[in-house]
Amino acid sequence: MAVLQRRLGFELLGLVGGVFGASFLARSILRHPQRARIAKRAVMTAAVAAPILLYPRKTFAGRAVVVTGGSRGLGLAIARALLKQNASVTLLARDADELDRAKALLHHQVPESANRVFTVHCDVTVCEQLDLALAEARARFGRIDALINNAGSIAVGPFGTLDNEDFKDQVNLHLRAVVESMRLIHPYLHQNGGGHIVNISSVGGLIPMPHMSAYNASKFALGGFSEAVGAELRHEGIFVTTVYPGLMRTGSPIQAIFKGDPAKEYSWFSVSDNLPGLSMSADRAARQILRAAANGQARLVLSLPAKLGNFVHAVFPEIFLTTMSLVTTLLPKGDSKERTTGAESREQLEAEGIHLPTEAISRVAEAQNNQQPANQV
């Protein structure tokens, strides 16, 4: 409670200071127009300095953190950033071999982390496995200070090709598993007197994306749940940060499931996901996520394109949705209901002599973040 009161105090102080400062500058400019340039520079300087002054940089140094879906992609990047901050990390994932590769990769990338990485084979959609995994993590490091719910999957295809199982799988992983993990972690954090929970949603949880309706549905639900519970838990000193990343270069397209015309769906998705300027690196995203979480920030939208998209959707919803409708006419029109992985779709493209312009970038992200097809050793 004391932590929450201090944070609210800082926010109110910043708000009051901003109002008085703006009033003073406005009067000064009206009385002395020649001071407008100086006032503009002062406002810009204050805008940059205020967040730093109000929210000093904190880290997870010395803390024990559990990361679901931590064996590859963004989860692995977050684990890597945590280890560089001198935190202890427990990685949860369904693939035991993938966990072994992740541990070896982290030891190579952060050599001093040998004794601070613990892995547990766990399907987070199975409550009993998740409960045991958290107990093992606590037994290994003596406590749990933070939980990062990152486990996720992506289903891409026209609505007509998605069946009930596609929606069920997405909701189970992105919502139900997070609900259970927060129920299970709550006693640990409450006993500690506070802690942090990070729920990784997506920009697809803020704005609708064509051919990703099942993914959108689950991520919208996750965002609403996460922010609602976050408001409830703050008085206990438990800060819930809901993250809405835009496109990231994590190497994940080869793991996604595609329907309709899988090869063409993979093409547009992979190019968008790896296009410089439109997407951001996994390591940069991880650093921003940890900074926001350590400071108890409630919401974080990552990347400028994601922020712009969220703004336009919120302020001009009809224009945004009309634009998305036009975009849909440019997307593939296949009707296959067969599930095809991104790796299989890429193999099909390469067999046809088609190589995507962002393929080299994708390969680098895959190697950096332990992305390998399930059938590849």
C-alpha angles and dihedrals in degrees: 000000000000090000091052092048091051092049092048088048091055091048094049091046090052092047094049092045091049093051094049091044093050092048092050093049092047092053091045093052093047091052096040113025090181089069092063093098093051091046091051091053091047092052092049091049092049092049090056096042100043098074091048093049096043097042112035113204113269130183140195093247111154093007130121113234131185117210120192115208085020099145096083147001120016091349091059091046089053090049090050091051091048092053090051087055089054095251126143114241136202114196120205122195141143097237113074094192090050090052090053091051091047092052092049091047092051091049088054095045096042104025095182091059097077095118097037101065121085125173131201125189103229141151103215091203088067107076095203092054092047092050092052092045093055090048090052091049091052092047091051098051102019095242145023117231101171142015123206113197102204104139110124149140136204129229117192127186144092115299091247091061096051117091133196091272091059091054093042093051093049094047093045093053102036100037115012094045091050092049090053094044091052091049090051098043095046096081091050094052093040090054090051090053093247144342145165136283122188120194115193109213120158142238079259085070091061105036130029117252120200116242090019102080097134091048091046093050094053095044094047088052092048092052094051093047094045096050093045094052090041089061090052097049100047093086087062092055091253109132118201116200117195112202125201107190122189122211113329134188096236098131090245101134091085089059096049124102117237131194136175102038098357099190094050092042089052090049098058093038095049094045091050092046093054103034111122112237093023095057133040131219119265092234093053090048091049093053092050092047093052093046091052092045095048089053093048095245110174100210135021126183111192127215130016095256090055092049092048092048091050091049095049092046092050097045102031105025096160093051091047095049092046089053091050089051089055091047089054090061088062095051124094117283101209122139104201114134094195115117112238125179122229090245091056091047091051091051089054092051093048091049087056090051094252117138119181117233092235095048095109091053090048093052092053091050091048093053092045094049103038096252111163130152113261092245094051121093 
